[in-house]
């Protein structure tokens, strides 16, 4: 099976390259904007620069490689940036998906699109695949608009919805809650951590496996691919501190009204994963296991 991946420089994209490239039954074409950020390795895959906001580039790339499946991970995921730069958000999160749907239709490719819990308003959770979306931010609306492009298309498609993805990647500009808490507490830097939002944090390696299982099985429809633990960021911070045996005296609990951000966040989301477990055999690690995986990766990089 030939798979074309968008956003291969991102956290999830890098994990998908590391997962799929070693498999002899799969041919991988990794695409992202600019140079390949993954270090040179023995992995066998083809890299190509691709600007997904260019319809011409998208159509030409898919026509050249004629993949059996496309995994679309590239997106504008900074929620506040989407709120303040709405035109760019529309281009990256909606228009690009429209181009990929058209390319997938022309070449009869299966299209897997990554979506988010932010399509919900956060009035309750965790949510299943049948829950009614009601976004409260530009980012959430853009991801829902993209979902609707697939729902209203005549191609073979799947949507993987996920939550608060964390992990360790190469040359990444953005941190994650584990690295931020660890670094702050080690340096005794005062931090405030929210205790009135609930999520099911997702290890990037688990999300990559969920995406791979969908594509491998050409499993159509919507799947929640998330972590198994429903936690507040404060609880995540406490678990991180406990794992690394760090003093928490510089950390205080806060509610979200303490933070002024351009985009509103849904208070309570989280996604149930019963369907992915049953249909795909998806089984994510616990949050504590996820911390352990990151710790081992950090240690390996220091050697």
C-alpha positions as CSV (number, residue, x, y, z in Angstrom):
1,X,0.0,0.0,0.0
2,X,1.3,3.4,-0.9
3,X,0.6,6.1,1.7
4,X,1.0,9.9,1.1
5,X,1.4,11.8,4.4
6,X,0.9,15.5,4.8
7,X,2.5,17.4,7.7
8,X,5.4,15.0,8.1
9,X,7.4,17.7,10.0
10,X,4.9,18.0,12.7
11,X,4.7,15.9,15.9
12,X,2.2,13.4,14.6
13,X,3.7,13.4,11.2
14,X,7.1,12.4,12.6
15,X,5.7,9.6,14.6
16,X,3.9,8.3,11.5
17,X,7.1,8.3,9.5
18,X,8.9,6.4,12.2
19,X,6.0,3.9,12.5
20,X,5.3,3.2,8.8
21,X,8.6,3.7,7.0
22,X,10.2,0.5,8.4
23,X,7.2,-1.6,7.2
24,X,8.0,-3.6,4.0
25,X,4.3,-3.8,3.0
26,X,4.0,0.0,2.8
27,X,5.5,2.6,0.6
28,X,5.6,6.1,2.3
29,X,5.7,9.5,0.6
30,X,6.1,12.1,3.4
31,X,5.3,15.7,2.6
32,X,5.6,19.0,4.5
33,X,6.4,22.6,3.8
34,X,10.1,23.3,3.4
35,X,13.0,21.0,4.3
36,X,12.6,17.6,6.0
37,X,13.1,18.1,9.7
38,X,13.5,14.4,10.5
39,X,17.2,13.5,10.9
40,X,18.9,11.3,8.3
41,X,18.3,7.7,9.1
42,X,18.1,4.2,7.6
43,X,14.3,4.6,7.2
44,X,13.1,4.0,3.7
45,X,10.7,6.7,2.5
46,X,10.4,9.5,0.0
47,X,10.2,13.1,1.1
48,X,8.7,16.0,-0.9
49,X,8.1,19.6,0.0
50,X,4.4,20.5,-0.3
51,X,2.5,23.7,0.4
52,X,-1.0,22.3,1.1
53,X,-2.6,25.8,0.5
54,X,-1.6,25.6,-3.2
55,X,-4.2,23.6,-5.1
56,X,-1.8,23.2,-8.0
57,X,0.8,21.6,-5.7
58,X,-1.7,19.3,-4.0
59,X,-3.2,18.1,-7.3
60,X,0.3,17.6,-8.9
61,X,1.7,15.8,-5.9
62,X,-1.2,13.3,-5.6
63,X,-1.2,12.8,-9.4
64,X,2.5,12.1,-9.4
65,X,2.5,9.5,-6.6
66,X,-1.1,8.1,-7.0
67,X,-1.3,6.9,-3.4
68,X,-3.7,4.3,-2.2
69,X,-4.3,6.4,0.9
70,X,-3.7,9.9,2.2
71,X,-3.2,10.7,5.8
72,X,-3.8,14.4,6.3
73,X,-2.1,15.7,9.5
74,X,-1.0,19.2,8.3
75,X,-3.0,22.0,9.9
76,X,-2.9,25.3,11.7
77,X,-3.3,24.0,15.3
78,X,-2.4,27.1,17.4
79,X,-5.9,28.0,18.7
80,X,-5.2,31.6,19.4
81,X,-3.4,32.2,16.1
82,X,-6.4,30.8,14.3
83,X,-8.6,33.3,16.1
84,X,-6.4,36.3,15.1
85,X,-5.3,35.1,11.6
86,X,-8.6,33.8,10.3
87,X,-7.8,34.0,6.6
88,X,-4.7,31.8,7.0
89,X,-6.7,29.4,9.2
90,X,-9.3,29.0,6.5
91,X,-6.6,28.3,3.9
92,X,-4.7,25.7,6.0
93,X,-7.6,24.0,7.7
94,X,-10.4,24.1,5.2
95,X,-9.3,25.0,1.7
96,X,-6.4,22.5,1.8
97,X,-8.9,19.7,2.7
98,X,-11.1,20.7,-0.2
99,X,-8.1,20.2,-2.5
100,X,-7.3,16.9,-1.0
101,X,-10.8,15.6,-1.3
102,X,-10.8,16.5,-5.0
103,X,-7.4,14.9,-5.5
104,X,-8.6,11.8,-3.6
105,X,-11.7,11.5,-5.8
106,X,-9.7,11.8,-9.0
107,X,-7.2,9.1,-8.0
108,X,-9.6,6.9,-5.9
109,X,-7.5,7.3,-2.8
110,X,-8.7,6.7,0.8
111,X,-8.5,10.0,2.8
112,X,-7.9,10.1,6.5
113,X,-8.4,13.5,8.0
114,X,-7.3,14.6,11.5
115,X,-9.8,16.5,13.6
116,X,-10.2,17.6,17.2
117,X,-12.3,17.7,20.4
118,X,-12.4,21.5,19.9
119,X,-15.3,21.0,17.5
120,X,-17.4,20.7,20.7
121,X,-18.5,23.5,23.1
122,X,-17.2,21.7,26.2
123,X,-20.5,21.6,28.0
124,X,-20.0,17.9,28.9
125,X,-17.6,15.1,28.2
126,X,-16.2,12.6,27.4
127,X,-17.9,12.5,24.1
128,X,-18.5,9.7,21.6
129,X,-18.5,9.8,17.8
130,X,-22.2,10.6,17.7
131,X,-22.0,13.8,19.8
132,X,-23.3,17.0,18.2
133,X,-20.5,19.5,17.4
134,X,-20.8,23.1,18.5
135,X,-17.5,24.9,18.1
136,X,-16.7,28.0,20.2
137,X,-13.5,29.1,18.4
138,X,-12.4,29.8,14.9
139,X,-10.1,26.8,15.1
140,X,-12.9,24.5,16.2
141,X,-15.2,25.9,13.4
142,X,-12.4,25.4,10.8
143,X,-11.9,21.8,11.8
144,X,-15.7,21.1,11.7
145,X,-15.9,22.8,8.3
146,X,-13.2,20.4,7.1
147,X,-15.0,17.4,8.5
148,X,-18.2,18.4,6.6
149,X,-16.2,18.5,3.3
150,X,-15.5,14.8,3.8
151,X,-19.0,14.0,5.0
152,X,-20.5,15.6,1.9
153,X,-18.1,14.0,-0.5
154,X,-18.3,10.8,-2.5
155,X,-14.8,9.5,-1.7
156,X,-13.7,6.8,0.8
157,X,-12.9,8.7,4.0
158,X,-12.2,8.5,7.7
159,X,-11.9,11.2,10.4
160,X,-9.7,10.7,13.4
161,X,-10.7,13.0,16.2
162,X,-8.1,13.5,18.9
163,X,-7.3,15.5,22.1
164,X,-4.3,17.4,23.5
165,X,-1.5,15.5,21.7
166,X,1.8,15.3,23.6
167,X,5.1,13.8,22.7
168,X,8.8,14.5,21.8
169,X,9.8,15.3,18.3
170,X,12.8,16.6,16.3
171,X,13.3,20.3,15.9
172,X,9.9,21.3,17.4
173,X,9.2,24.9,18.2
174,X,6.3,24.0,20.5
175,X,6.5,22.3,23.9
176,X,3.9,20.2,25.7
177,X,2.5,20.1,29.2
178,X,5.0,17.4,30.5
179,X,8.1,19.3,29.2
180,X,6.8,22.6,30.4
181,X,5.9,21.4,33.9
182,X,9.2,19.5,34.2
183,X,11.3,22.4,33.1
184,X,9.4,25.0,35.2
185,X,9.5,22.9,38.4
186,X,13.2,22.0,38.0
187,X,14.0,25.7,37.7
188,X,11.6,26.6,40.6
189,X,9.7,28.9,38.2
190,X,6.3,29.8,39.4
191,X,3.5,28.4,37.2
192,X,-0.3,28.4,37.3
193,X,-2.0,25.3,36.0
194,X,-5.7,25.1,35.1
195,X,-7.9,22.9,37.1
196,X,-11.3,23.6,35.5
197,X,-10.8,22.0,32.1
198,X,-10.9,18.3,31.4
199,X,-9.3,16.4,28.5
200,X,-8.1,12.9,27.5
201,X,-4.5,13.6,26.7
202,X,-3.1,11.6,23.8
203,X,0.4,10.3,23.4
204,X,1.6,11.0,19.8
205,X,2.8,7.4,19.3
206,X,-0.7,6.2,20.2
207,X,-2.4,8.6,17.8
208,X,0.0,7.5,15.0
209,X,-0.9,3.8,15.7
210,X,-4.6,4.7,15.6
211,X,-4.2,6.5,12.3
212,X,-2.2,3.6,10.8
213,X,-4.9,1.1,11.9
214,X,-7.6,3.1,10.2
215,X,-5.7,3.3,6.9
216,X,-4.4,-0.3,7.0
217,X,-8.0,-1.5,7.4
218,X,-9.6,1.3,5.2
219,X,-11.9,1.7,8.1
220,X,-14.5,4.3,7.0
221,X,-16.2,6.8,9.2
222,X,-15.4,8.8,12.4
223,X,-13.1,7.4,15.0
224,X,-12.1,8.9,18.4
225,X,-8.3,8.3,18.7
226,X,-7.4,9.6,22.2
227,X,-5.9,8.7,25.5
228,X,-7.7,6.6,28.1
229,X,-7.4,9.0,31.1
230,X,-9.8,11.9,31.8
231,X,-7.6,14.6,33.5
232,X,-7.4,18.3,34.2
233,X,-4.1,20.0,33.2
234,X,-3.4,20.4,37.0
235,X,-3.8,16.6,37.5
236,X,-1.4,16.1,34.5
237,X,1.1,18.5,36.1
238,X,0.9,16.6,39.4
239,X,1.5,13.3,37.7
240,X,4.5,14.8,35.9
241,X,5.9,16.1,39.1
242,X,5.4,12.8,40.8
243,X,7.1,10.8,38.0
244,X,10.2,13.0,38.0
245,X,10.1,13.5,41.8
246,X,9.9,17.3,41.6
247,X,9.0,19.9,44.3
248,X,5.6,21.4,43.5
249,X,5.8,24.4,45.8
250,X,6.2,26.8,42.8
251,X,3.0,25.4,41.2
252,X,-0.4,26.8,41.9
253,X,-3.9,25.7,40.9
254,X,-5.9,28.2,38.8
255,X,-9.1,28.4,37.0
256,X,-9.3,29.4,33.3
257,X,-10.6,32.9,34.2
258,X,-7.0,33.7,35.3
259,X,-5.9,33.5,31.7
260,X,-6.8,36.0,28.9
261,X,-6.5,34.3,25.6
262,X,-7.9,35.4,22.2
263,X,-9.8,32.1,21.7
264,X,-12.2,30.5,24.1
265,X,-11.5,26.9,25.2
266,X,-14.1,24.3,25.7
267,X,-14.2,23.5,29.5
268,X,-14.9,19.8,29.4
269,X,-14.3,17.5,26.4
270,X,-12.4,14.3,26.3
271,X,-13.3,11.5,23.8
272,X,-14.5,8.0,24.5
273,X,-12.5,5.4,22.5
274,X,-14.9,2.3,22.7
275,X,-15.4,2.3,18.9
276,X,-11.7,2.5,18.1
277,X,-11.0,-0.3,20.6
278,X,-13.7,-2.6,19.2
279,X,-13.3,-1.9,15.4
280,X,-9.5,-1.3,15.2
281,X,-8.1,-3.0,18.3
282,X,-6.7,0.4,19.3
283,X,-5.3,0.5,22.9
284,X,-3.5,3.6,24.1
285,X,-1.1,3.9,27.0
286,X,-2.0,5.5,30.3
287,X,-0.8,9.1,31.0
288,X,1.8,7.8,33.4
289,X,3.1,5.4,30.8
290,X,3.2,8.3,28.3
291,X,5.4,10.3,30.7
292,X,7.7,7.3,31.0
293,X,8.0,7.0,27.2
294,X,8.9,10.7,27.0
295,X,11.4,10.4,29.8
296,X,13.1,7.4,28.1
297,X,13.3,9.4,24.8
298,X,14.8,12.5,26.5
299,X,17.4,10.3,28.2
300,X,18.3,8.6,24.9
301,X,18.8,12.0,23.2
302,X,21.2,13.1,26.0
303,X,23.5,10.1,25.5
